[in-house]
Amino acid sequence: MPKMKTKSGAKKRFKFTANGKIKTHQVGKRHRLINNSPARTRDLRGMDALAPCETRRVKRWMPYGGGI
């Protein structure tokens, strides 16, 4: 049986937590930052958990990362 391939874009963008949730970078931190308040920019630091409705789709893209 051949191995399943991982989507190369997904492996660069997502990481699995120990509980099976998916961590991703927060949106809104790339450009046009002068429009955000400083507090908003600080709040966008770090990683964020992916919404449960998106998790199933991303797990399909990463079959060996604890996915379905």
Secondary structure, DSSP 8 states (H G I E B T S, - for coil): -------HHHHHHEEE-TTS-EEEE-SS-SS-GGGS-HHHHHHT-SEEE--HHHHHHHHHH-TTTT--
